[in-house]
Amino acid sequence: MVKRLFDYHNEEDVRLPVLIKSAEVRVAKNGKKFIAMIFQDNSGHISGKFWDASDNDIAQFKAGEVVQLSGKRELYQGNPQIKIFSLRLATQEEGNDPKAFVERAPEAPSDMEEELNSYIFEITNANWNRIVRKLINDHKKAFFSYPAAKSNHHAFAGGLAFHTLSILRLAKSVVQQYSSLNKSLLYAGAILHDLGKTIELSGPISTDYTVEGNLIGHIVLIDEQIVLAAQQLKIDINAEDMLLLRHVVLAHHGLLEYGSPVRPELLEAQVLHDLDELDASINMMTTAYQHVDPGTFTERLFGMDNRRFYRPKNGQTFPDPH
């Protein structure tokens, strides 16, 4: 069986083809350049530093390239990394296909699309339904292939659609428990809340932020898309139902310092924020648990306040989240 990145243990020599997920040129204390890399295959991703990088190294070892990596897996400040011995570009004969190294959602795009349509059917407000259908159709290819983030949660191909469906499944249970919730509003907000990431992010391979993503961000980008869609569909953007939908989407990060232009001031807005946090947190922790042995701690998770989490010895299993 061919080993993948996370089949190797600490202090074990590593020799395999990987995708460069990201490559940032930095300057060390001695004034020499190095490349801070993240390597990836379909088992996960791990960092490594290419020291004393020449201009030729910087030119060829870029994000999106498949390379043959030789090194050793180590721990640095409690986090796994690869100490690089050597690096070279992979040949076509060795399988130089970036798509083969990308992590993917555990469900097929066609299955996710079919389930998503069943939720859209339950949005009974005509304006919300029309807006959702138009925007999903406009961004369909990217929605079912993009990750939900560059790193942290659901950072794999199809992760955006999978994260959205996970929230919808949670929302379905919540509306059954609490009849006071407006199911149509919660469903519409859940479907649209991260759709702006199809503009904010570059795609599933070596994901990075676009210029629009860096300067504006996905929350404002999708609000703009909602406004434009309403204009094209001749829906009054100032009608109360449209203000409610926009608020639920705009407030889904919860706090101003986390990127929301407003804090939740609707029941459905607060619930969407809570479900979004729940699904993201579970995915981050489940992914981290996959990469440690029972009785040990995970690496520190940036998206979880830089905390680490203990994996119990009781034999509890954590199915691959992607």
C-alpha positions, 0 to 999 in steps of 0.5 A: 500500500502506497503511504500518504502524508499522514500514514507517517509517524513522528521521527519517521523518514518521509518519501512521497509525491505531494502537492504544494498547497501554499508557498510563502517566501520569507526572510530568516534572521540571517537575512536569507530567504526561505519558503514556508510551505504546506504540503498536501495529499488526500490524507491531509496537509502538513507544513515544512520550511525550505531553508536557504531558498535560491531564486530558482527554488522560489520560481519552481516550488510554487503553490499548485506544483506536485513535488517529490518530497524527501524528509522526516516528520517531526514535532515543532512546538507540539505541531507536526511538520516535515523537515525537508531533506530534498525537493524536486518537481514531479515528472508526468510519469510520476503522476504530476496531476494536482487534482489527484492530491486534493482532499475531497468531501465524503459525498458526491456532488450529484448527491449533495445537489439532489439533497440541497434541492429538497431543502430549497423546495421547502423555502415557501417564501417566494422571494427567498426561494427565487433568490436562492435558486438564482444564486445557486444556479449562477454559482453552481459549479464553484459551489459544489467544488470549492472548499469552505475555507483556505484552511481550518474547517471544511478546507477540501474540494466540495467542502463548501456544499458539504458544510452548507448541507451539514448546517441544513441537516442541523437546522432541520432538527432544530426547527422540529424542536422549536416551532417558533423558528421561521424554517424558510428564513433559516434554510435560505440563510443557511444556503446563502451564508457562505456562497460568497466564498465562490468569489472570495476563494480561488478554487479547490487546488492550492486555495488562496484568497482572490483580490475581492476576497482580500479587499471585501470578504465573502459576507459583503460579496454575497450580500451584493449578489443578493441585491443584484439578484433582487434587482434582476428578478424585480424583487423589492430589496427594501421589503421586510422579507428581503431585509430579514434575509440579508440580515441573517446572512450579514450577521452569521459570523456573530461578532463585528471583530469576526467579520460580521457587519452587524450582530444577530438581531433575529432569532434565525440569525442567532441560530444560523450563527450557532449552527455554523460555529457548531459544524465548523468546530466539530469538523476542525476537531474531528479532522485533528483527531484523525491525525493523533493516537488515542491517549494523546493531544491534537496539535493546537487549532488556530480556529479553536482559539489555539487550543489542543484537544485530548483524544480519549483512550476508550476506543472512540472512532472518528470517521474521516470527515472528508 
